[in-house]
Amino acid sequence: MESTHAIKALAALAQEHRLAVFRLLVAQGPTGLPAGEIAKTIGISASGMSFHLAQLEHAGLVRSWRRQRRIYYAVEIENVRRLLAFLTQDCCQGRPDICGDIGALAQVCGPEEA
């Protein structure tokens, strides 16, 4: 991952509602949630949610798809893994006895299901 991609992702997460959406979608996993349900859970208007979801999608942290009249969103787990790897690649000069195996955190979730 390049620094510019990491900066874009971190900037997208540096807002209260977007961080809450991201955490909600990480907990939900690859099945995702409809935009309306996300807005209701987070407690903001549909138009506000649309803006925040677009920012997260533009940063590569979530993906969307249409199912009938609903738009669903789910975390882009591979991009999240790349971000975590980028942020932790040089942790403690590669000494897990100091910082633990932070790199393994990116492997906790299984590969995204088709």
N, C-alpha and C positions, 0 to 999 in steps of 0.2 A: 504494500500500500504506500502511496506517495503522501507526503506531508499535506499537500493541498486537499486530498480526499479526507484525511483524518481531521483537518481543521474544519472542513465543511460539516462532517458528521458531529463533531463536538459542538460546533456553533448551533446546529439544529437542536441538540440536546440541552443547550444552555438557556432553557426557558421552562418555566414551571409546568405548563400544560403539555408541552411536547415531551418532557421527561416522564410525566405521568402516563401519557399514551404509550410511550416506548416500553415502560415497565409493564404496563397492562398487556401489551402485545407479546412481550417476552414470556410472560407467565402463561399466556394463552397458547403459544406455540404455533406450529405451521397451519393450523386450521383457521386462525384469524378470527376477526369479529366484523360485523357490519358497522359502517361508519356511524349510523344512528345509535347503535348500542354503545359504541365507544364514547360518543358525545354525552349520552345519558349517564354513563358510569363516571366520566370525568367531571360532569356538571357544567358544561358550557354549551352554547348555541351550536346548531348544525353548521351555520356559516363560519363561525369561529373555528369549529373542529375541522372543517374543510381546509381552511388556511393552514392549520397546524399539520394536518396529515400530508398536505402537499409539500410542506417544508421537509418533513421526515422522508418522504418519498424522493424528493429531489436530492437529498443527502445520501440516498442509497440505504437507509436504515429500515425502511418498510417497502412492501410491494402491495399493489392493489389488483383486484380483478372484479369483474361484474358477474353476478349470478342473478339472472332475471332482472328485477328492478333495484336490487341492492348492490352496493359496492362494498366489498370486503377488503380488509387490510390485515396483513400479517408481517411479522418481523422478517427481515432479510438476513437470516442467520449466518450465511457465509460472509456477508459484508461485516457483520458484527464480529465474527471470528477474526477477520482480517484486522479490524480496528483494535481488538484486544491484543492480538499478536504484535501489531505495530507499537502499541503503547508499552508493552512489557518485554519486548525482544531483548533488551539489554539489562534487565532487572538484576541488580546485585552482581553484575559481571558474570551472569550465568551460574551463580552459586545458590542452588536451592536450599542449602543448609542455612542461609541467611534469610531469604525472602520466601521460601517455600516454592513449590512448583506452580508459579502463577501461570505459566504457559499452558498448563493442563486445564485451566479454567475455560479456555476457549473450546476445549474438547468435551465439555460436560454434556452439551446437547448433541444428540445424534444428528446425522445428516438430514437435511430437509426432505420430507416425503414428497413424492410427485403428486 
